[in-house]
Amino acid sequence: MITIRTFKVYIFIITFLNSFSSQALSNDTFNNFVKGISKEAEKKGVSVKVIKDYKSKVSFIPRVIELDRSQPEFKLTLDQYLARVVTSSRIKKANSRYKKNKELLNVISKHYGVQPRFLVALWGIETDFGRLTGGFSVVSALSTLAFEGRRHEYFKKELFNALKIINDGHITLSKMTGSWAGAMGQCQFMPSSFINYANDWDKDGSKNIWTSKPDVFASAANYLNKVGWSDKITWGRKVYIGNYNKKLKESKYFLLDKWSSNGILNKNKDQLPKVKIKARLIIPDNYGNYGYLVYKNFDSLLNWNRSNYFAIAVGKLSDSINEN
């Protein structure tokens, strides 16, 4: 006679065996995936040494899949987001970091045509000035995401890019750490962005966005420069839209005087400045009678991260930095 206790034991054993079997199958499948990646990488010119290191150290990270699939329970409003990322302590830190690195920042700024305050603001928003760069193995995270398959081709390409960066001697596999999605270093570049924009400013033979501030600042400046940044203008401004008659499309660029004639005022309800600069309007959700007129540089920030909240936060933090 099977008792309830015995039945529970049976269920436990079956569950354990199924779990063990699934894990073994998953490990075998992942190992086969790694072998396939290794063969492709070799054809792409990655050295036998790097491939051997990759095969011996790469691992499947379940937490990466959890983070990729997780969705926030609620969406923050812009003000809630800004309150979290543009804090008084971060503003204070931004000004301190600017002063500490002013000479280096000014040289890089002049070379690339990107104001120093934006480089510091990006540095602060992305990694809290290099403090939070992510502790995941980049090759393992990218391998996990490519293996999982939701965005297989994208993460597979980024994985090959990561192996190329290692192969070129910029960083070792063990030291290539970053976010769960593969963003690396103090400026959080994906491997493709690293290949396209990273810069060896200190001329030590490696593009080191992990620990070299000259390389971090120059890489960020090079990125912005290449995607159309202009140091002749800023990013945008907060505006009062209570009188906006909505005749102009928000997504279109118009001169400031055009927006002014359609009811848009400065945030303090004064007239917009009389300057010949084009802007488009952004009206965040639940933002009442206010919005933002943003300039072309805002689009460069969106190229970095496709989030209006992120770009506004970078702009707000940059505005708080005193470059005098």
Phi, psi and chi 1 to 4 in degrees:
 res  aa     phi    psi   chi1   chi2   chi3   chi4
   1 MET       -  130.6  179.8  177.3  178.1      -
   2 ILE   -88.6  117.5  -61.8  176.7      -      -
   3 THR   -82.9  166.9   64.8      -      -      -
   4 ILE   -60.3  -37.4  -67.4  176.2      -      -
   5 ARG   -65.2  -44.6 -178.4  178.2  179.7 -178.0
   6 THR   -62.7  -41.5  -55.0      -      -      -
   7 PHE   -60.8  -41.6 -180.0   75.4      -      -
   8 LYS   -63.1  -38.2  -72.5 -178.3  176.4  178.6
   9 VAL   -64.4  -42.8  171.2      -      -      -
  10 TYR   -58.1  -46.7  -74.1  160.5      -      -
  11 ILE   -60.2  -42.2  -66.8  -64.6      -      -
  12 PHE   -61.5  -45.1  172.1   79.6      -      -
  13 ILE   -63.6  -44.6  -67.0  172.2      -      -
  14 ILE   -62.3  -44.4  -68.5  169.3      -      -
  15 THR   -61.8  -42.7  -58.3      -      -      -
  16 PHE   -63.9  -45.1  173.7   78.4      -      -
  17 LEU   -64.3  -40.5  -71.1  174.8      -      -
  18 ASN   -63.2  -42.8  -75.1  -20.4      -      -
  19 SER   -64.2  -44.3  173.9      -      -      -
  20 PHE   -62.3  -43.2 -178.0   82.2      -      -
  21 SER   -63.6  -43.5  175.6      -      -      -
  22 SER   -64.8  -39.4  -62.8      -      -      -
  23 GLN   -66.1  -41.7 -174.6   63.1   42.7      -
  24 ALA   -64.0  -42.6      -      -      -      -
  25 LEU   -62.4  -43.3  178.5   62.1      -      -
  26 SER   -62.7  -42.8  177.4      -      -      -
  27 ASN   -63.3  -44.3  -73.9  -19.5      -      -
  28 ASP   -61.7  -43.4  -73.5  -16.5      -      -
  29 THR   -64.9  -42.3  -51.9      -      -      -
  30 PHE   -65.1  -40.8 -177.5   70.2      -      -
  31 ASN   -62.0  -38.6  -71.2  -22.9      -      -
  32 ASN   -65.6  -38.4  -71.5  -25.4      -      -
  33 PHE   -61.3  -45.3  169.0   80.5      -      -
  34 VAL   -61.6  -40.5  168.9      -      -      -
  35 LYS   -61.6  -41.7  -70.8  176.8 -176.7  177.2
  36 GLY   -64.7  -43.0      -      -      -      -
  37 ILE   -61.6  -41.7  -71.4  -68.3      -      -
  38 SER   -61.7  -42.4  -60.8      -      -      -
  39 LYS   -64.6  -42.6  -71.3  179.1 -178.9  178.2
  40 GLU   -65.4  -40.6  -74.6 -170.2   61.4      -
  41 ALA   -62.7  -39.8      -      -      -      -
  42 GLU   -61.9  -40.8 -172.0  173.2    2.0      -
  43 LYS   -65.2  -27.4  -68.8  178.2 -178.4  177.8
  44 LYS   -86.3    3.3  -68.5  177.7 -179.4  -68.8
  45 GLY    98.6    6.2      -      -      -      -
  46 VAL   -73.2  136.1  177.8      -      -      -
  47 SER   -67.5  156.8   71.9      -      -      -
  48 VAL   -60.8  -37.3  173.0      -      -      -
  49 LYS   -62.1  -47.0 -179.0 -178.5  178.3 -178.1
  50 VAL   -65.7  -41.3  169.7      -      -      -
  51 ILE   -64.2  -41.6  -68.0  171.4      -      -
  52 LYS   -61.5  -42.3 -175.4  178.3  179.4 -179.1
  53 ASP   -64.1  -42.4 -162.5   27.5      -      -
  54 TYR   -59.9  -49.2  167.1   65.8      -      -
  55 LYS   -63.8  -33.2  -70.6  169.8   72.9  175.3
  56 SER   -82.4  -22.4   66.9      -      -      -
  57 LYS  -113.1  -17.1  -67.3  177.9 -179.4  176.1
  58 VAL   -69.0  147.4   68.3      -      -      -
  59 SER  -147.4  154.7   62.0      -      -      -
  60 PHE   -80.1  131.4 -179.7   81.6      -      -
  61 ILE  -117.1   99.1  -50.3  175.7      -      -
  62 PRO   -55.3  -34.4  -25.1   34.8      -      -
  63 ARG   -60.8  -33.6  178.9   60.3  178.1  155.5
  64 VAL   -62.4  -41.6  165.6      -      -      -
  65 ILE   -66.0  -40.2  -57.3  -58.3      -      -
  66 GLU   -60.1  -45.7  -69.8  175.6   17.8      -
  67 LEU   -67.5  -36.5  -69.5  167.9      -      -
  68 ASP   -66.7  -35.2 -176.8   46.3      -      -
  69 ARG   -90.9  -17.1  -67.5  177.9  178.8  175.0
  70 SER   -71.8  144.1   65.5      -      -      -
  71 GLN  -121.2  140.6  -62.7  -66.7  -31.0      -
  72 PRO   -62.5  144.0   21.3  -31.2      -      -
  73 GLU   -68.4  -27.7  -65.8 -178.6    6.2      -
  74 PHE  -150.5  156.5   62.5   92.9      -      -
  75 LYS   -94.1  130.1 -176.9  179.1  178.3 -179.2
  76 LEU   -70.7  146.3  -65.1  174.8      -      -
  77 THR   -75.5  166.2   65.5      -      -      -
  78 LEU   -59.8  -44.7  175.4   58.1      -      -
  79 ASP   -62.8  -38.0  -78.5  -17.4      -      -
  80 GLN   -65.1  -41.4  -71.7  170.9  -29.1      -
  81 TYR   -64.5  -47.3  174.9   78.9      -      -
  82 LEU   -62.3  -35.9  -67.7  175.1      -      -
  83 ALA   -64.5  -27.2      -      -      -      -
  84 ARG   -84.3  -35.7  -69.2 -171.1 -179.9 -166.7
  85 VAL  -107.0  -21.5  -59.2      -      -      -
  86 VAL  -113.9   68.3 -170.6      -      -      -
  87 THR   -85.2  165.3   60.8      -      -      -
  88 SER   -62.3  -36.5   57.4      -      -      -
  89 SER   -68.0  -36.9   62.0      -      -      -
  90 ARG   -70.7  -36.7 -177.8  162.2  -73.7  171.3
  91 ILE   -62.3  -44.2  -70.1  170.8      -      -
  92 LYS   -61.9  -43.5 -176.2  177.5  179.5 -179.7
  93 LYS   -65.7  -38.7 -154.3 -176.5  -71.7 -172.8
  94 ALA   -61.1  -44.1      -      -      -      -
  95 ASN   -66.6  -37.2  -80.9  -82.9      -      -
  96 SER   -66.2  -45.1  171.4      -      -      -
  97 ARG   -66.6  -34.6  -64.0  -61.6 -171.3  -82.7
  98 TYR   -63.4  -48.8  167.4   71.6      -      -
  99 LYS   -61.6  -39.5  -70.6  176.7 -177.1  176.9
 100 LYS   -66.2  -33.2 -172.6  175.3 -178.9  179.9
 101 ASN  -113.6   18.7  -61.4  -78.6      -      -
 102 LYS   -56.3  -47.1 -175.5  174.8 -179.0  178.3
 103 GLU   -61.2  -48.1 -174.3  176.0  -19.4      -
 104 LEU   -63.2  -45.2  172.0   63.1      -      -
 105 LEU   -61.6  -40.1  -75.6  162.8      -      -
 106 ASN   -66.0  -37.9  -75.4  -19.2      -      -
 107 VAL   -65.6  -46.5  172.8      -      -      -
 108 ILE   -66.2  -39.0  -69.0  173.5      -      -
 109 SER   -59.9  -45.1  168.7      -      -      -
 110 LYS   -65.7  -37.5 -174.2  175.4 -178.9  179.5
 111 HIS   -68.1  -41.1 -178.4   82.0      -      -
 112 TYR  -102.3  -12.1  -73.6  106.1      -      -
 113 GLY    72.9   41.1      -      -      -      -
 114 VAL  -131.0  123.9  178.7      -      -      -
 115 GLN   -59.7  136.8  -57.4   93.0  -47.9      -
 116 PRO   -54.2  -37.2  -26.6   35.4      -      -
 117 ARG   -62.7  -28.8   61.9 -169.2  177.7   95.9
 118 PHE   -75.5  -33.9  -73.5   99.7      -      -
 119 LEU   -65.5  -41.5  -60.1  177.2      -      -
 120 VAL   -67.6  -40.5  174.3      -      -      -
 121 ALA   -64.2  -44.0      -      -      -      -
 122 LEU   -61.4  -43.4  -83.1  166.0      -      -
 123 TRP   -58.4  -42.7 -173.8   32.3      -      -
 124 GLY   -70.5  -44.1      -      -      -      -
 125 ILE   -70.4  -39.6  -62.4  -64.5      -      -
 126 GLU   -70.1  -48.7  -78.3  -72.9   15.3      -
 127 THR  -137.2   18.7   61.2      -      -      -
 128 ASP    52.6   50.6 -164.6   29.6      -      -
 129 PHE    62.2   40.8  -48.0   99.6      -      -
 130 GLY    89.4    0.8      -      -      -      -
 131 ARG   -78.3  -34.8 -172.7  176.0   68.6   88.1
 132 LEU  -121.4   85.2  -57.0  169.8      -      -
 133 THR  -102.4   -4.3   58.5      -      -      -
 134 GLY    95.2  139.6      -      -      -      -
 135 GLY  -111.0   12.6      -      -      -      -
 136 PHE   -84.2  144.9  -71.8   92.4      -      -
 137 SER   -66.3  121.6  160.3      -      -      -
 138 VAL   -63.0  -44.4  168.0      -      -      -
 139 VAL   -67.1  -34.0  -65.5      -      -      -
 140 SER   -71.1  -41.2  -70.7      -      -      -
 141 ALA   -62.9  -46.5      -      -      -      -
 142 LEU   -67.6  -37.1  -67.7  172.7      -      -
 143 SER   -64.6  -41.8  -64.4      -      -      -
 144 THR   -61.0  -46.8  -61.1      -      -      -
 145 LEU   -69.4  -37.9  -70.0  164.6      -      -
 146 ALA   -68.0  -39.6      -      -      -      -
 147 PHE   -65.9  -41.1  171.0   72.3      -      -
 148 GLU   -61.9  -37.7 -174.2  -92.2  -13.8      -
 149 GLY   100.6  -10.5      -      -      -      -
 150 ARG   -61.6  -40.5 -171.9  173.8   70.0   85.3
 151 ARG  -130.1   56.8  -61.7  176.8   65.4 -168.9
 152 HIS   -54.9  -53.3  170.3   75.1      -      -
 153 GLU   -63.5  -41.6  -70.3  -59.6  -33.5      -
 154 TYR   -61.6  -51.7  170.5   73.7      -      -
 155 PHE   -72.8  -27.4  -74.0  113.3      -      -
 156 LYS   -65.1  -43.7 -176.1  179.5  175.9 -178.4
 157 LYS   -62.4  -41.8  -73.2  178.6 -178.4  177.6
 158 GLU   -66.0  -34.4  -67.9  -66.1   -4.8      -
 159 LEU   -63.9  -45.3  175.1   56.7      -      -
 160 PHE   -62.6  -38.0  -74.9  135.2      -      -
 161 ASN   -62.7  -41.0  -73.6  -29.5      -      -
 162 ALA   -63.5  -42.5      -      -      -      -
 163 LEU   -65.6  -35.2  -68.1  173.1      -      -
 164 LYS   -65.0  -41.3 -177.5 -179.6 -173.8  -56.6
 165 ILE   -61.6  -42.0  -68.4  164.3      -      -
 166 ILE   -65.6  -44.0  -64.5  166.6      -      -
 167 ASN   -61.2  -33.3 -166.3   68.9      -      -
 168 ASP   -80.7   -2.9  -70.5  -14.2      -      -
 169 GLY    87.0   15.7      -      -      -      -
 170 HIS   -78.5  -28.3  -62.2  -67.1      -      -
 171 ILE  -160.8  154.1 -170.5   95.1      -      -
 172 THR   -86.0  162.0   63.4      -      -      -
 173 LEU   -60.1  -42.5 -172.1  147.3      -      -
 174 SER   -65.3  -32.7  -62.7      -      -      -
 175 LYS   -90.1   -7.6  -69.5 -177.7  178.1  179.1
 176 MET   -80.2   88.3 -177.4 -175.0  -94.4      -
 177 THR  -112.7  159.9   56.5      -      -      -
 178 GLY  -175.2 -156.7      -      -      -      -
 179 SER   -77.6  171.6   75.1      -      -      -
 180 TRP   -63.4  -21.6   63.6  -94.6      -      -
 181 ALA   -95.8    1.1      -      -      -      -
 182 GLY    98.8    3.3      -      -      -      -
 183 ALA   -74.3  135.4      -      -      -      -
 184 MET  -120.6  150.3  -48.0 -179.8  -59.2      -
 185 GLY    72.7 -172.9      -      -      -      -
 186 GLN   -73.1  -16.4  -64.1 -171.1   35.7      -
 187 CYS  -108.7    5.0   48.3      -      -      -
 188 GLN    52.5   55.7  -69.0  -70.6  -82.1      -
 189 PHE   -84.7  136.0  -84.2    2.0      -      -
 190 MET   -69.6  157.8  -69.5  -61.1  -70.7      -
 191 PRO   -53.0  -37.6  -31.5   38.0      -      -
 192 SER   -65.0  -38.9   56.3      -      -      -
 193 SER   -67.3  -36.7  -67.5      -      -      -
 194 PHE   -58.6  -49.7 -178.7  101.9      -      -
 195 ILE   -61.7  -38.3  -72.3  173.0      -      -
 196 ASN   -80.5  -30.6  -70.1  -33.6      -      -
 197 TYR  -130.4  -16.4  -53.3  111.4      -      -
 198 ALA   -62.4  146.5      -      -      -      -
 199 ASN  -134.4  134.5 -174.2  -72.4      -      -
 200 ASP   -90.8   72.2  178.5   19.4      -      -
 201 TRP   -66.3  -36.2 -173.1  -94.3      -      -
 202 ASP   -84.0    1.8   58.6   17.6      -      -
 203 LYS    55.7   41.1  -53.6  -59.0 -179.6 -172.2
 204 ASP  -100.5    7.0   67.3   -9.9      -      -
 205 GLY    96.6   -6.5      -      -      -      -
 206 SER  -136.0  145.4   67.4      -      -      -
 207 LYS   -88.8   93.6  -60.9  173.2 -178.1  178.7
 208 ASN  -103.4   90.2 -178.8    2.2      -      -
 209 ILE   -87.2    5.2   62.3  171.4      -      -
 210 TRP   -91.2  -44.4  -70.3  -91.6      -      -
 211 THR  -130.7   -7.2   60.0      -      -      -
 212 SER  -100.4  108.9  168.1      -      -      -
 213 LYS   -62.1  -38.9  -77.6 -168.1  -75.6 -172.5
 214 PRO   -57.1  -42.4  -27.7   36.4      -      -
 215 ASP   -70.2  -36.9  -70.7    4.6      -      -
 216 VAL   -62.6  -51.0  170.6      -      -      -
 217 PHE   -64.9  -44.0  -62.3  151.2      -      -
 218 ALA   -66.8  -36.6      -      -      -      -
 219 SER   -66.5  -43.9  -62.8      -      -      -
 220 ALA   -63.8  -42.6      -      -      -      -
 221 ALA   -65.8  -41.0      -      -      -      -
 222 ASN   -62.4  -42.0 -174.1   39.0      -      -
 223 TYR   -57.4  -54.3 -174.5  111.2      -      -
 224 LEU   -61.3  -41.7  -68.4  176.9      -      -
 225 ASN   -59.1  -43.3  173.2  -87.2      -      -
 226 LYS   -71.1  -23.6  -68.5  -72.8  177.7   60.3
 227 VAL  -100.8   16.7  -62.3      -      -      -
 228 GLY   103.2   16.4      -      -      -      -
 229 TRP   -66.1  146.5 -170.5  -87.7      -      -
 230 SER  -129.5  128.9  170.7      -      -      -
 231 ASP   -84.5    7.6   60.0   -1.1      -      -
 232 LYS   -85.0  -15.8  -58.4  -64.3 -171.6  -67.9
 233 ILE  -132.2  170.5   58.7  174.1      -      -
 234 THR  -101.7 -153.9 -175.7      -      -      -
 235 TRP   -99.5  -33.5   66.5  -81.4      -      -
 236 GLY   158.9 -167.5      -      -      -      -
 237 ARG  -155.8  149.8   63.1  178.1   60.3 -118.3
 238 LYS   -76.5  139.2 -172.3  174.6 -178.0  178.1
 239 VAL  -134.9  159.5  -68.6      -      -      -
 240 TYR   -93.1  124.4  176.7   75.1      -      -
 241 ILE  -114.9   14.6   60.7  172.5      -      -
 242 GLY   -59.9  -26.0      -      -      -      -
 243 ASN  -102.8    7.0  -57.8  -38.2      -      -
 244 TYR   -64.5  126.0  177.8   41.1      -      -
 245 ASN   -92.1    0.5   62.0   23.2      -      -
 246 LYS    60.8   27.5  -60.6 -174.1  178.6 -179.5
 247 LYS   -80.9  -23.4  -73.3 -177.2  179.0  179.2
 248 LEU   -98.2  138.7  -57.6 -178.3      -      -
 249 LYS   -71.8  132.7  -72.3 -173.0  177.5  180.0
 250 GLU   -59.5  -35.3  -65.8  169.9   28.3      -
 251 SER   -78.9   -9.0   60.3      -      -      -
 252 LYS   -94.5  149.8  -61.1  -69.0 -175.3 -179.6
 253 TYR   -90.0  130.1  -83.5   91.2      -      -
 254 PHE  -136.5  156.9  -60.4   99.2      -      -
 255 LEU   -63.4  152.8  -70.9  169.5      -      -
 256 LEU   -57.1  -37.5  -75.7 -173.0      -      -
 257 ASP   -66.3  -27.1   62.1   -3.8      -      -
 258 LYS   -67.9  -44.2 -172.0   85.6  168.2  178.1
 259 TRP   -63.8  -40.1  -72.6  111.6      -      -
 260 SER   -60.9  -42.6 -174.5      -      -      -
 261 SER   -70.3  -12.6   64.8      -      -      -
 262 ASN  -104.5   21.6  -81.1  -94.4      -      -
 263 GLY    96.4   -1.6      -      -      -      -
 264 ILE   -80.7  133.4  -57.6  -65.8      -      -
 265 LEU  -122.8  164.5  -60.6  171.2      -      -
 266 ASN   -62.1  164.5 -142.2  -16.9      -      -
 267 LYS   -60.3  -27.2   64.1  179.9 -179.9 -179.5
 268 ASN   -89.6   10.3   60.2    3.5      -      -
 269 LYS    73.0   15.2  -60.4 -175.3 -178.0  179.6
 270 ASP   -81.9  167.2  -72.6  -17.1      -      -
 271 GLN   -67.3  149.6  -69.8  -66.5  -43.8      -
 272 LEU   -65.8  152.9  -65.5  173.1      -      -
 273 PRO   -62.9  149.7   21.2  -32.6      -      -
 274 LYS   -88.5   70.5  -58.8  -69.6 -175.7 -179.1
 275 VAL  -126.4  147.7  -68.4      -      -      -
 276 LYS   -86.9   87.7  -72.6 -171.1  175.3 -178.7
 277 ILE  -141.1  138.6 -175.2  171.8      -      -
 278 LYS   -90.5  145.8  -72.7 -173.6  175.8 -178.8
 279 ALA  -147.0  158.1      -      -      -      -
 280 ARG  -122.7  161.1   62.0 -176.5  176.8   87.4
 281 LEU  -101.6  135.4 -178.3   62.4      -      -
 282 ILE  -120.1  126.2  -68.2  175.5      -      -
 283 ILE  -117.5   99.3  -55.4  176.5      -      -
 284 PRO   -63.7  155.0  -20.1   33.0      -      -
 285 ASP   -61.4  142.2  -66.6  -23.6      -      -
 286 ASN    54.5   40.1  -56.0  -47.5      -      -
 287 TYR  -108.0   13.8 -143.8   57.3      -      -
 288 GLY    61.2 -132.0      -      -      -      -
 289 ASN   -93.0   20.4  -71.1  -36.9      -      -
 290 TYR  -125.5  156.6  -66.8   88.1      -      -
 291 GLY  -157.1 -160.9      -      -      -      -
 292 TYR  -136.5  132.3  -70.6   87.1      -      -
 293 LEU   -94.1  121.6  -79.2  176.7      -      -
 294 VAL  -118.2  148.9  -62.0      -      -      -
 295 TYR  -102.9 -178.2  -47.0  138.2      -      -
 296 LYS   -59.1  -32.1  -72.0  -69.7 -174.7  179.2
 297 ASN   -61.9  -27.2  -78.7  -14.5      -      -
 298 PHE   -61.3  -38.0 -169.7   84.4      -      -
 299 ASP   -65.9  -31.5  -69.4  -20.3      -      -
 300 SER   -66.4  -37.8  -63.8      -      -      -
 301 LEU   -67.4  -35.8  -66.1  174.8      -      -
 302 LEU   -68.1  -29.7  -70.2 -179.7      -      -
 303 ASN   -64.2  -34.0 -164.3  -67.9      -      -
 304 TRP   -70.7  -46.5 -176.1  -65.0      -      -
 305 ASN  -148.6  118.7 -175.9  -41.3      -      -
 306 ARG   -75.8   56.4  -62.9  -75.2  178.6 -172.5
 307 SER  -138.5  121.5  163.3      -      -      -
 308 ASN   -58.7  -39.4  -76.7  -22.3      -      -
 309 TYR   -60.1  -46.6  -78.3   18.7      -      -
 310 PHE   -59.9  -49.0  172.2   86.8      -      -
 311 ALA   -63.8  -40.0      -      -      -      -
 312 ILE   -65.4  -40.4  -69.2  170.1      -      -
 313 ALA   -62.1  -43.8      -      -      -      -
 314 VAL   -61.0  -43.6  171.9      -      -      -
 315 GLY   -61.8  -45.6      -      -      -      -
 316 LYS   -62.1  -44.2  -73.4  -76.9 -171.4 -178.7
 317 LEU   -66.8  -38.4 -175.3   57.3      -      -
 318 SER   -62.8  -37.4   73.8      -      -      -
 319 ASP   -65.7  -22.4  -73.2  -15.0      -      -
 320 SER   -86.9   -4.7   72.0      -      -      -
 321 ILE   -93.3  125.4  -63.2  171.7      -      -
 322 ASN   -89.5  109.6 -177.2    2.7      -      -
 323 GLU   -88.7    2.6  -69.8 -177.4  -46.6      -
 324 ASN   -77.5      -  -64.0  -35.9      -      -
